[in-house]
Amino acid sequence: WKEHPMAAGDRFAKLLEIARENSSERRRDLLREVTDLFFDQGDGSSMTVREHEMFGDLLTIIAAELDQQVRMELAHKFDDGSAPRRLARALSEDVIEVAGPVLRTSRNLTDSDLIEIIATKGHSHQMVVAQRPEVSEPVSGALVHHGNDEVVESLLGNSGARLSPETYHEVASRAEANPALQGPLLSRQSIPPDVLNRLYLVVSGPMRQEILSRNANFTEEQVAEAMARAEARVAVAHGAFPADFQEARAHVDSLKKAGRLVPATLPNIWREGKKTAFMVAVADLVDIGFLTLSGLIERRDVDALAMICRGNGFDRGLFVTIAVLVLGEEGMGAAGKLGEMYNSVPIDAAQRALRFFKIRERAAVAA
């Protein structure tokens, strides 16, 4: 066959011959001939894209009329992943004995195809998808959403599967209720820091030691991003973020990008009427979570603000200005007392307190 490849017209003539043939045994033989030709000519690579699609369309129609044993043989023929998309889709929606070989390896099934199969075909098909050589974040999310814990455990054991931070948290929620998922989840090298530390309170013994050990491998940037995600989740769950938070976040990010986010700009942000942006900016500059910082400002807790500002090296005048803005009428005429209070806080003590404050805050967010 390789020395005398069959022309495209002859290949399709064979397919039409199968369609006209009444004998199931003869149809099976003809089908074998055509699929053998497909592979003898480089998995269909000698065909044009259109020929490849037509071949798959005709083969799909013919395969639907054949018995299960023949469909199983056909599926195994294409277990190298080369089945044309329509054929791959049809075989993947068949009974699992037919679907398995193609569903596990097909390169032509899209994420949308896989997600629909996950949602409609049930446990056996989900288990096969979970062990594909590569599983994208959307497909992993669908598996966790629709699959049982056995499917999730299989997915976690697949090094070729990628999970989004949101999917990791969904798995963590299930792991809290099912200890069997805790080990597989902790074995994932890509687990985000906030998910890892969320598990600290529900695991025990060696698993806790592993979490503490792995914490040392995260960069400050990774930890900061993870804490921001954790804080946002808590805020959304409790409706704690103000309505203009996203707008404020964008404004502060633009100041950062322009190199204009410095402590001296804070009073101006407040005076522009952008209170939420002011809180976002302060939180970023002192490395404190937005919810914590906004809580201090809403409570007018100038003692805690003094500790935070002192520990971050803000000068006395800036702190007094911030405190007066936060206190409003109550702060009018109190600048002298506020300045004295600020000077009474030792810098090294403020820095130590701030370190423990951040650790406690992050532990609370992770919990």
Secondary structure, DSSP 8 states (H G I E B T S, - for coil): --SS---HHHHHHHHHHHHH---HHHHHHHHHHHHHHHHHTTTTTTS-HHHHHHHHHHHHHHHHTS-HHHHHHHHHHTTTTT--HHHHHHHHTS-HHHHHHHHHH-SS--HHHHHHHHHHH-HHHHHHHHTSS-B-HHHHHHHHHHS-HHHHHHHHT-TTB---HHHHHHHHHHHHH-GGGHHHHHT-TT--HHHHHHGGGT--THHHHHHHHHHTTS-HHHHHHHHHHHHHHHHHHHT-S-TTHHHHHHHHHHHHHTT---GGGHHHHHHTT-HHHHHHHHHHHHT--HHHHHHHHHTT-HHHHHHHHHHTT--HHHHHHHHHHHHGGGGTT-HHHHHHHHHTS-HHHHHHHHHHHHHHHHHHHH-
